[in-house]
Amino acid sequence: MGEVINLRRALKDRDKRVREEKADANRIAFGRLKVERELSEAEATLERARLDAHRLEHGDAPSDDS
């Protein structure tokens, strides 16, 4: 027969693991210096501008009215 587990303990362990994973993600996202955050934001803005500059507009395409 399988091992008997306490359901309440298992649920508490699962919830604790989820909270720890969220805390780790928050430490990565928010635990940075202001300079690092500003650098990341500037890089993201620059990348968005590069992508927008290469975007093809459908309205600018020549029409084939033959």
N, C-alpha and C positions, 0 to 999 in steps of 0.2 A: 504494500500500500504506500501511497505517496506521503510526503512529509506534511504534517499538520502545521498550518500557519495561522497566525492571529490576523484576521482581516483588518481590524482597527489599526494594528501596528503597520501592516503592509500599506494601508492608505496613507498613514502619517509619513512613512518613509518616502512614498511616491510624491506626496505634496512637498516634502522637504527638498527632495531632489529637483523638482520643478522650480521652487523658489531660489535654490542655489544657482541653477542654470540662468534664470532671469537676472539674478544679482551679478553673475559673471558678465553677462551681455551688457548690463548697465555700467559696470566698471570700465569696460572697453569703450563704450559710447560716450560716457560722461566723465570719466576719470582722466581727462587729458588737460593739458595746459591750454590757456586761452589762445596762445600763439599757434598751437597745433590745431585747435578747432578752426581758427581763422584761415590757416593754410589749407585745411581740407575743404572748407567752404569755397575758397578762392579757386582751388583746383577743380571742384565740381562746376563752378560757374564758367570757368574757362572751357572745360570739356563740353558743357551744354552749348556754349557759343560756337565752338568748332563744329559740333553736329548741326546746329541751325544754319551755319554758313554753307554747309554741304547739302542742305535739304533742297530737293527739286520741287518746285511749285508746279502744279498741274495747269494753272491758268497761264503760265508763261510759254507753254509749248506751242509751236506753230501748228496751225490747223491744216488738215488735208481736205480743203474744199475744192475738189476737182470737178 
